[in-house]
């Protein structure tokens, strides 16, 4: 029997090591500072980056970094997206990622436009073993990430990443994360490779990876040298059904005007989480 939802989540404003304001926010259950994923089976929803540029390359950069950081305990649904589409769950990655952050601001429970998430997650967990051709698959956690553009000027792209880890057995949000950054558009793939490692570090509570040296990357471009090699991971999982090769369509971007009101200053927050319905 499922235990009751534990709504107590704490907002932590993480400060950079030099004392500067950090662009990331992390919500955890009260009294917890880390999330131990060792020995756990983590189901990772598909990764899609809604930013300008070579979408396949950008997706691969983020997917590869997440896969490398999570290690062998992670099972990705990226190779079987066609099956999710047949189930009507092709946008679940974005809906869950936003819903985790929304719920963290609202007592830890899904509600509002995200009140159908528990039912969709139940369907996903029932169908995932067959989709992945792993009939004995037992899932401890579900991870979702959504990355979308929020602005930018000239050659700079500003984007936000939201997501977190959900415990389907206890029906508890273990951690929710929000990060906003602005990077040169020409370095987006490198930035997303860093973002994947950063998101996992924030979720588990480990040391953040070192920031890319944008000046060094510019020097490489001027000298005609390739950028640092990006981590990659195979999209097609051995033993699982293959997709039809179609590129996943984007859910609509979050509607800023529909975002919930900013919490009181005592919460330490400066802006509301993303919102917006997903088809």
C-alpha positions as CSV (number, residue, x, y, z in Angstrom):
1,X,0.0,0.0,0.0
2,X,1.3,3.5,-0.9
3,X,2.2,5.6,2.1
4,X,0.7,9.1,2.3
5,X,2.3,11.8,0.3
6,X,4.9,13.7,2.2
7,X,4.4,17.4,1.2
8,X,7.3,18.9,3.2
9,X,9.7,20.2,0.7
10,X,12.3,22.9,1.5
11,X,13.5,25.5,-1.0
12,X,17.3,25.9,-0.9
13,X,19.0,28.7,-2.6
14,X,22.4,27.4,-3.5
15,X,25.2,29.9,-3.4
16,X,28.2,29.7,-5.7
17,X,31.6,28.9,-4.1
18,X,32.7,32.5,-4.5
19,X,29.6,33.8,-2.7
20,X,27.9,35.0,-5.9
21,X,24.2,34.4,-6.4
22,X,23.8,31.0,-8.2
23,X,21.3,30.6,-11.0
24,X,20.0,27.3,-9.6
25,X,17.2,26.4,-7.1
26,X,16.8,23.1,-5.5
27,X,13.8,21.8,-3.5
28,X,14.2,18.8,-1.2
29,X,12.2,17.0,1.4
30,X,12.7,18.7,4.8
31,X,15.8,17.5,6.6
32,X,17.5,16.1,3.5
33,X,20.5,17.5,1.8
34,X,21.3,14.7,-0.6
35,X,19.7,12.0,-2.7
36,X,21.4,8.6,-2.8
37,X,20.7,6.8,-6.0
38,X,23.2,4.0,-5.4
39,X,21.5,0.6,-6.0
40,X,18.3,2.3,-7.3
41,X,16.7,1.8,-10.7
42,X,16.0,5.2,-12.3
43,X,13.6,5.5,-15.2
44,X,14.7,8.5,-17.3
45,X,12.1,10.2,-19.5
46,X,13.1,11.2,-23.1
47,X,15.3,14.4,-23.4
48,X,14.4,17.1,-25.9
49,X,16.0,20.5,-26.0
50,X,13.7,23.3,-27.3
51,X,16.5,25.7,-28.4
52,X,17.7,27.0,-31.8
53,X,20.3,25.1,-33.6
54,X,20.9,21.4,-34.6
55,X,18.3,19.8,-32.4
56,X,19.7,16.3,-32.8
57,X,23.1,17.4,-31.7
58,X,21.8,19.4,-28.8
59,X,19.6,16.5,-27.6
60,X,22.5,14.2,-27.9
61,X,24.7,16.5,-25.8
62,X,22.3,16.7,-22.9
63,X,21.3,13.0,-23.2
64,X,24.9,11.9,-23.2
65,X,25.8,14.0,-20.2
66,X,22.8,12.8,-18.2
67,X,23.5,9.2,-19.1
68,X,27.2,9.5,-18.1
69,X,26.4,11.3,-14.8
70,X,23.7,8.8,-13.8
71,X,25.6,5.7,-14.7
72,X,24.3,2.2,-15.3
73,X,21.4,2.5,-12.8
74,X,19.5,4.7,-15.2
75,X,17.1,3.2,-17.8
76,X,16.2,5.7,-20.6
77,X,13.0,5.8,-22.5
78,X,14.7,7.7,-25.3
79,X,14.9,4.7,-27.6
80,X,11.2,3.9,-27.3
81,X,9.6,7.2,-27.8
82,X,7.3,5.8,-30.5
83,X,5.7,3.6,-27.8
84,X,5.1,6.6,-25.6
85,X,3.4,8.4,-28.4
86,X,1.1,5.5,-29.0
87,X,0.2,5.7,-25.3
88,X,-0.4,9.5,-25.5
89,X,2.6,10.2,-23.3
90,X,4.9,11.8,-25.8
91,X,4.8,15.1,-23.8
92,X,5.1,13.5,-20.4
93,X,8.8,14.5,-20.1
94,X,7.9,18.2,-20.2
95,X,4.7,17.9,-18.2
96,X,6.4,16.0,-15.3
97,X,9.5,18.2,-15.3
98,X,7.3,21.3,-14.9
99,X,4.9,19.6,-12.6
100,X,7.7,18.6,-10.1
101,X,8.8,22.2,-9.8
102,X,5.2,23.5,-9.6
103,X,4.3,20.9,-6.9
104,X,7.4,21.9,-4.9
105,X,5.9,25.4,-4.7
106,X,2.5,24.1,-3.7
107,X,3.0,21.7,-0.8
108,X,4.5,18.8,-2.7
109,X,1.3,17.6,-4.4
110,X,0.4,17.7,-8.1
111,X,-2.6,19.8,-8.8
112,X,-4.0,22.4,-11.1
113,X,-3.0,21.7,-14.7
114,X,-0.8,18.9,-13.4
115,X,-3.5,16.9,-11.5
116,X,-3.5,14.1,-14.2
117,X,0.2,13.4,-13.7
118,X,-0.3,10.5,-11.1
119,X,-2.5,8.7,-13.5
120,X,-0.1,9.2,-16.4
121,X,2.8,8.0,-14.3
122,X,0.8,4.9,-13.3
123,X,0.3,4.1,-17.0
124,X,3.9,4.7,-17.8
125,X,5.2,2.4,-15.1
126,X,2.7,-0.3,-16.2
127,X,3.8,-0.1,-19.8
128,X,7.6,0.6,-19.5
129,X,8.8,-3.0,-19.0
130,X,7.1,-4.1,-22.2
131,X,8.3,-1.0,-24.1
132,X,11.9,-1.6,-23.0
133,X,11.7,-5.4,-23.4
134,X,12.6,-5.7,-19.8
135,X,9.7,-7.7,-18.2
136,X,11.3,-7.8,-14.8
137,X,12.0,-4.0,-14.6
138,X,11.4,-2.6,-11.2
139,X,11.6,1.2,-11.0
140,X,12.6,3.1,-7.8
141,X,12.5,6.7,-9.2
142,X,11.4,8.6,-12.3
143,X,13.6,11.5,-13.6
144,X,12.4,14.2,-16.0
145,X,14.1,17.2,-17.5
146,X,12.7,20.0,-19.7
147,X,14.9,22.7,-21.3
148,X,13.3,25.7,-23.1
149,X,14.3,29.1,-24.3
150,X,13.3,32.1,-22.2
151,X,15.0,35.0,-24.1
152,X,18.4,36.3,-25.2
153,X,19.8,39.1,-27.2
154,X,22.3,39.2,-30.1
155,X,24.1,35.9,-30.2
156,X,23.2,35.0,-26.6
157,X,20.6,32.4,-25.7
158,X,18.9,32.4,-22.4
159,X,17.3,29.2,-21.3
160,X,15.7,27.5,-18.3
161,X,16.0,23.9,-17.3
162,X,13.4,22.3,-14.9
163,X,13.0,18.8,-13.6
164,X,13.6,16.5,-10.7
165,X,13.2,13.0,-9.3
166,X,9.9,11.4,-8.3
167,X,9.4,8.3,-6.1
168,X,6.4,6.5,-7.5
169,X,6.1,4.0,-4.6
170,X,5.9,6.6,-1.9
171,X,4.3,9.2,-4.2
172,X,6.9,11.7,-3.1
173,X,8.9,14.3,-4.9
174,X,12.5,13.5,-3.8
175,X,14.0,16.6,-5.4
176,X,13.0,19.3,-7.9
177,X,15.5,21.6,-9.7
178,X,15.3,24.8,-11.7
179,X,18.3,26.4,-13.4
180,X,18.5,29.4,-15.7
181,X,21.5,30.4,-17.8
182,X,22.5,32.6,-20.7
183,X,25.3,31.3,-23.0
184,X,26.6,32.2,-26.5
185,X,24.5,30.4,-29.1
186,X,27.7,29.1,-30.8
187,X,28.5,27.1,-27.6
188,X,25.1,25.7,-26.9
189,X,26.1,22.0,-27.3
190,X,29.0,22.4,-24.8
191,X,26.7,24.3,-22.4
192,X,24.1,21.5,-22.6
193,X,26.8,18.9,-21.9
194,X,27.7,20.8,-18.8
195,X,24.0,21.3,-17.9
196,X,23.4,17.5,-17.9
197,X,26.2,17.0,-15.3
198,X,25.1,20.0,-13.3
199,X,21.5,18.9,-13.1
200,X,22.5,15.5,-11.7
201,X,24.9,17.1,-9.3
202,X,22.2,19.4,-8.0
203,X,19.7,16.5,-7.7
204,X,22.0,14.2,-5.7
205,X,23.6,17.0,-3.7
206,X,27.2,16.6,-4.9
207,X,29.8,19.1,-6.0
208,X,28.9,21.1,-9.1
209,X,31.0,20.6,-12.2
210,X,33.4,23.3,-13.2
211,X,31.9,25.9,-15.6
212,X,33.1,25.8,-19.2
213,X,35.7,28.4,-20.1
214,X,33.9,30.4,-22.8
215,X,36.9,32.5,-23.7
216,X,38.9,29.3,-24.3
217,X,36.2,28.0,-26.5
218,X,36.2,31.2,-28.5
219,X,40.0,31.0,-28.9
220,X,39.5,27.4,-30.2
221,X,37.0,28.6,-32.8
222,X,39.3,31.4,-33.9
223,X,42.2,29.0,-34.2
224,X,40.1,26.5,-36.1
225,X,40.3,23.9,-33.4
226,X,37.4,21.6,-32.5
227,X,35.6,22.1,-29.2
228,X,36.1,19.6,-26.4
229,X,34.6,16.2,-27.3
230,X,31.1,15.9,-25.9
231,X,29.9,12.8,-24.0
232,X,27.6,10.7,-26.1
233,X,25.3,7.8,-25.4
234,X,23.6,5.4,-27.8
235,X,20.0,6.4,-28.5
236,X,19.0,2.9,-29.5
237,X,19.0,0.5,-26.6
238,X,20.0,-3.1,-27.3
239,X,17.1,-5.5,-27.1
240,X,14.5,-2.8,-27.2
241,X,12.1,-1.9,-30.1
242,X,13.3,0.8,-32.5
243,X,11.5,4.0,-33.2
244,X,10.3,5.1,-36.6
245,X,12.9,7.9,-36.8
246,X,10.4,10.8,-36.4
247,X,11.5,13.8,-34.5
248,X,9.3,14.4,-31.4
249,X,7.2,17.5,-31.6
250,X,7.5,20.2,-28.9
251,X,4.9,20.8,-26.3
252,X,3.9,24.5,-26.1
253,X,6.3,26.7,-24.1
254,X,5.4,27.6,-20.6
255,X,2.9,30.5,-20.3
256,X,4.6,33.0,-18.2
257,X,1.4,35.0,-17.6
258,X,-0.2,31.9,-16.1
259,X,2.6,31.2,-13.6
260,X,1.6,31.2,-9.9
261,X,2.3,34.2,-7.8
262,X,5.7,34.5,-6.3
263,X,5.8,33.1,-2.7
264,X,6.5,35.4,0.3
265,X,10.0,36.7,0.6
266,X,10.6,34.4,3.6
267,X,10.7,31.5,1.2
268,X,13.9,32.9,-0.4
269,X,12.5,32.7,-3.9
270,X,12.7,35.5,-6.4
271,X,10.4,34.2,-9.2
272,X,7.7,31.6,-9.7
273,X,8.4,28.2,-11.4
274,X,7.4,27.5,-15.0
275,X,3.9,26.7,-15.9
276,X,1.8,26.1,-18.9
277,X,-0.4,23.2,-20.1
278,X,0.9,20.4,-22.2
279,X,-1.3,18.7,-24.8
